[in-house]
Amino acid sequence: MALARLFVYGSLRRGQTHHAELRGARFVAVARTLPEHALVELDGYPVLLAGREPVAGELFELDDSAFAALDAFEGPNYRRGEVRLESGERAVAYLAARSARASE
């Protein structure tokens, strides 16, 4: 089984409401994206969109088979995509799946 790096920026972070959904994923580091994103609220939840700001979050390592459960948890408003981090690494993150009005 392959391991993947997941960048989280909202309720999946340590100490937040839905952190247990990571099901024991190993915390790697506090991380920030390159200034290529915007963090906005969409339907009451934070969502990562294309933009011009760095976004702070956390990096976890998990078995790539864990993504099926996370995909189901995140639902249709999110899709998996790649983000570039200030450290030079790339990671998977849940991004907005659709264009929609967002309120900041």
GIMO-V470423 format. One line per field, one symbol per residue. psi: psi as a letter, one per 40 degrees, with the letter a starting at -180 (. if undefined). burial: I if it has 24 or more other ideal C-beta (glycine too) atoms within 12 Angstrom, else O. Layout:
BEGIN
psi=???
burial=???
END
This chain:
BEGIN
psi=hiiihhhiebeeiheideddeefeihhdiiiiiigeihhihhfeiiihiiaeiihiaihihiheeeddddddddaeeiihihihideeiiiiihiheihihih.
burial=OOOIIIIIIIIIIOOOOOOOIIOOIOOIOOIIIOOIIOIIOIOOIIIIIOOOOOIOIIIIIIOOOIIOOIOOIIOOIIOOIOIOIOOOOOIIIIIIOOOOOOOO
END
